[in-house]
Amino acid sequence: MAKIIVDGVEVDVPPEYTLLQAAEAAGAEIPRFCFHERLSIAGNCRMCLVEVKGAPKPVASCAWGVRDCRPGPNGEPPEISTKSATVKKAREGVMEFLLINHPLDCPICDQGGQCDLQDQAMAYGVDTSRYHENKRAVPDKYLGPLVKTSMNRCIHCTRCIRFTTEVAGVSDLGAIWRGEDMEITSYLERALGSELQANVADLCPVGALTHKPEAFHYRPWELTKTDSIDVMDAVGSSIRVDSRGREVMRILPRVNEAVNEEWITDKARQIVDGLRLQRLDRPFVRENGRLRPASWQEAFATIAAKVKGTDPKRIGAVVGDLAAVEEIYALKLLMESLGVANIDARQDGTVLSPAHGRGSYLFNTTIAGIEDADAVLIIGSNPRIEASLVNVRIRKRWRVAPPPIGLIGENADLTYPTTYLGAGPDTLSELLAGRHSFAEALKGAERPLIIVGQGALARPDGLAILSLAAQLAQSVGAVKDGWSGFSVLHTAASRVGALDLGFVPGPGGLSAGEMAKGGVDVLFNLGADEIAVAPGAFVIYQGTHGDRGAHRADVILPAATYTEKSGTYVNTEGRVQLANRAAFAPGEAREDWAILRALSDVLGHRLPFDSLNALRAKLYEAHPHLAEVDLIAPADVGAAVQALAGLGGSVGREAFVSPVKDFYLTNPIARASGVMAECSALAQERRLVAAE
Amino acid sequence: MAVRKLAPEDIQPDSFTFSSENMTFVAQQIAKYPQGRQASAVIPLLWRAQEQAGGWLPRKAIEKVAELLDMPQIRVMEVATFYTMFNLEPVGKYFIQLCGTTPCALRGAGDIRQVLERRVGEQNHVTEDGIFSWLEVECLGACCNAPMVQINDDYYEDLTTENFEKLLDDLAAGRPVKKGSQVGRRSSEPQGGPQTLTDPALFDGSQIGAWRKRFEEEATSAAAVQEAAAATTSAPSTPKPGKPEAGRVVETEKADTPAKRVKEGEAPVPPTERREASDKSKATAVDARTENKAEPAPHSDKSYVATPSKPEAGRPTADAPADKNNKS
């Protein structure tokens, strides 16, 4: 630890701290544009100047280490001043230079009200300009459908370049020309190719890069902010949903060091238009082969008539990818009261089940724990599109000191170099037998991490593959005291919550696939749109969008999306998180648990709660760990891996295929979004170009 | 700096490949750097690509270099656009870079510039026959021989409008030309041979190097040793730096302030000044205030200060608790 005096306050900070960090530790606020905690240091905006005692001129505090300061003549700690007249004058000078070429666009700029330059000009700006030359004019660049540019406003902080290069791992953006003529652009203005590209608009301290889909739609001060959780993948990123009136206007990331740090994927951010398009806003009943609008009573009566005449053995329920724990629980209770054992929340056919213990289906290492791993093996997963922020963590780990990273499955570009081991289960068996050179790397590692994706599990021999992976984890010592290196990566936000509740077929029950193939006469479909139900069954679809599930349905019950209800989601790590309501569901659509409660009444099996709080009280009683919001209830990983390893079984020879075919179109909300469709088309184009 | 841009698509070649001898060069350059650091070779490769492509860098050449060095294309593009010596548009067979920096400008670069404007046309513009194009650049480091131009790889110095016109004529006609100085001097020696340091006495040791002899004598002299010893003893024990304030801020007290006087045990204000201040005849005359007390001075009732400076303005602030006594 090194001592340093900041504005007369002595603080003790680690010597590798920069002056900026030391000043913040001492409670002094330093203005900055180019500096960002999660990016490399550029030191080019000069806004963070401070005075160091003994230095002949102000220094950029973001790029000057505490250990670089000289002590005083008698060994006193180095002294810096962040509020002196010199500092203020220096910063005012910097601000004046920045404003020379910055247009006075604030009234027509989307960044207005959330602009670093605007805020800091209030403190350090002068109200007139001494500059009489022409302002620099820069042509706007095309950077794809998500990022709008207005390059006159650019102050050359290079945060966007550093983000795409360092965090997103694609060298798309660069700065061409030099000096005053420097311009930020992609090569020949190609669209950005990252699934995290919209974050650059958040990072931009001025209005040069803004969000294109929401351009000119709102002013930040008009919006109501609601903290929530993203459900586009199983990572459960922390988001803030900003709404105006009934409408969600935008989604922003929230800082959550344990999960998403400060980033969210483009899908999490830009599906906003999907929340209002293609919505189911009233119940429908199929009559003579056509769906017609109906009242809730009619819809319920139709269901009741059908259910009452059906043997519980011929009734089933499946749960989709976006359902919250509350409605899964309500559906489970309803099905239990009807005596139905055919329940399944795994529409993709994955073999994960609570039968082998909670540790058998969680990302036990935790996302933050990835940073401690010293060897990584990815089996049957493409984390870049299945869980982009998990991929960002692996890349972050790789940037610190590259660990050996092995890949079994699709040989995809994960933005960091990987050792491609093979395509299918054979390679896994070879690795287990020690016949592969990568086995040495895993064995030699202190904390090896084995990630098993749904590409390896959602197949008939999935359980045998999971067992192989568990055996491998045991043989390389991936699970021991203080380290759980056996992790399952999910792709659906609802999956872990449903498995926690035990929403899997009971004794003699049918799986989702069997139900869809005609195993039941009445199928209750809670938002499962990725499964094709064979003709014949009477399908009750409770969901939000007119998607595949609704097209096949005989009765449609309109429900609320994740921004329109308060719901619990459990992410792939097993972290319990609460999504809050930011807006109301359109038309006659209702919150899911309330629909099930009302339906249960009509079916004659009234569910024992009348409010969400009552439901939660009952839920927490049955599953206490769900009450611990934002925490991970510890699972016995050792026992789970032991149980899995003992299963054995024979594996097939087919290669692993990632379940996510198109990153931008994985769920009904995304498929309704025009922005996602555009992104998907662009990505398709890029794949075709790459294939040539 | 002149505006530079990539050449338009219709004149960009469809492909670019290094010739076999240039590929050898490329391999040599890459081999200079450790494994994985091959990107360091980007400037030599771009330079060689520019030579091969006829003095400018086509887009395909930039992409080829990126491919050879396993770099993202934008990174190579950054380098190619940063350095002005990479031409992004076609240049003439003779690419003339005119130095326009101060020494050349003082020695007549303006005249040379006029010649170029008349004979070649605007900057960055290739003549119709494809022979010439020109560009004004910053100092090329031949100030002794100003004014000068660089044509392709060679310097042509000591230009006048006449000899420069002739130079251009010769180049256009394909006649051999003289590189370097155009007025016949060798490198940057004075015209007509050396003009200084011509006295032979400078080189016989009688003047230059004479100190050495004296030094040798003195070194053996005991008197010198004594003198040195005496100098050491008479030196002050606490040497005073030449500039006590050099390099560091020293808090010097203000010359004469009340605070300082109190510290030194004196009266805060000297009696003489006090006496002077009490002298009515020397006081500044101020008119008596005649403002109507009933009418307050005009001021805005909107205050950006959290606590209004005029609480008597009377309106209770929004979050002030209501007066309990006044409750009806």
Interface residues (C-beta under 8 A of the other chain):
Chain A: K53 G54 P56 S171 D172 L173 G174 A175 I176 W177 R178 G179 D181 T185 S186 Y187 L188
Chain B: M1 V3 R4 R59 P72 Q73 I74 R75 M77 E78 T81 F82 G247 R248 V249
